[in-house]
């Protein structure tokens, strides 16, 4: 019997290394997970995924640094031609 805190979800587990190598079976799992489930778990534990993990970490650091700047400084980056989003968010 499930108790509070014991919630489990069935998610597809996708292997980053296989996706990078364009493995057809892994690509099919990705398509199914996106189209039918809406979520998936991307296994980034391989050595091959280290470069990706480092890139994501660097992007997170850069975005935190940028968005912690004062609004006046971020406003210098605004372009009046951009109607889709406000860069100063």
C-alpha positions as CSV (number, residue, x, y, z in Angstrom):
1,X,0.0,0.0,0.0
2,X,1.4,3.4,-1.1
3,X,1.9,6.0,1.7
4,X,2.4,9.7,1.5
5,X,5.8,10.4,0.0
6,X,5.8,7.1,-1.9
7,X,4.6,8.5,-5.2
8,X,6.2,7.0,-8.2
9,X,5.9,7.8,-11.8
10,X,6.8,5.5,-14.7
11,X,9.2,7.5,-16.9
12,X,11.2,6.5,-19.8
13,X,14.9,6.4,-19.0
14,X,17.0,7.7,-21.9
15,X,20.7,7.2,-22.3
16,X,22.5,10.4,-23.3
17,X,25.4,8.5,-24.9
18,X,23.0,6.4,-27.1
19,X,21.1,9.5,-28.2
20,X,24.3,11.3,-29.2
21,X,25.3,8.2,-31.2
22,X,21.9,8.4,-32.9
23,X,20.9,4.9,-31.8
24,X,17.5,4.2,-33.5
25,X,16.0,2.3,-30.5
26,X,16.9,5.2,-28.2
27,X,15.5,7.7,-30.6
28,X,12.3,5.8,-30.7
29,X,12.1,5.8,-26.9
30,X,12.6,9.6,-27.0
31,X,9.9,10.1,-29.5
32,X,7.5,7.9,-27.5
33,X,8.3,9.6,-24.2
34,X,7.8,13.1,-25.7
35,X,4.6,12.2,-27.7
36,X,2.8,9.9,-25.2
37,X,4.2,10.6,-21.7
38,X,5.4,14.1,-21.9
39,X,8.3,13.5,-19.6
40,X,11.5,11.4,-19.5
41,X,14.6,10.9,-17.4
42,X,17.8,11.6,-19.2
43,X,20.6,9.5,-17.8
44,X,23.7,11.8,-17.7
45,X,25.9,9.5,-15.6
46,X,28.2,8.4,-18.4
47,X,31.7,9.9,-19.0
48,X,30.4,11.0,-22.4
49,X,27.8,13.2,-20.8
50,X,30.4,15.0,-18.7
51,X,31.0,17.7,-21.4
52,X,27.2,18.3,-21.6
53,X,27.0,18.5,-17.7
54,X,29.8,21.0,-17.7
55,X,28.2,23.1,-20.4
56,X,24.8,23.2,-18.6
57,X,26.6,24.2,-15.3
58,X,28.5,27.0,-17.1
59,X,25.2,28.2,-18.7
60,X,23.5,28.2,-15.3
61,X,26.4,30.2,-13.8
62,X,26.4,32.8,-16.6
63,X,22.6,33.2,-16.5
64,X,22.6,33.7,-12.7
65,X,25.4,36.2,-13.0
66,X,23.6,38.1,-15.8
67,X,20.1,38.2,-14.2
68,X,21.6,39.3,-10.8
69,X,22.8,42.5,-12.4
70,X,20.9,45.8,-11.7
71,X,17.9,46.5,-14.0
72,X,19.5,49.7,-15.3
73,X,22.5,47.6,-16.6
74,X,20.2,45.0,-18.2
75,X,18.1,47.6,-19.9
76,X,21.2,48.5,-22.0
77,X,20.7,45.1,-23.7
78,X,17.1,45.8,-24.7
79,X,16.2,46.0,-28.4
80,X,13.0,47.7,-29.3
81,X,12.6,45.3,-32.2
82,X,12.1,42.4,-29.8
83,X,8.4,42.0,-29.1
84,X,8.5,38.3,-28.0
85,X,10.1,38.7,-24.6
86,X,11.6,41.1,-22.2
87,X,15.3,40.4,-21.6
88,X,15.3,42.1,-18.3
89,X,13.0,39.5,-16.6
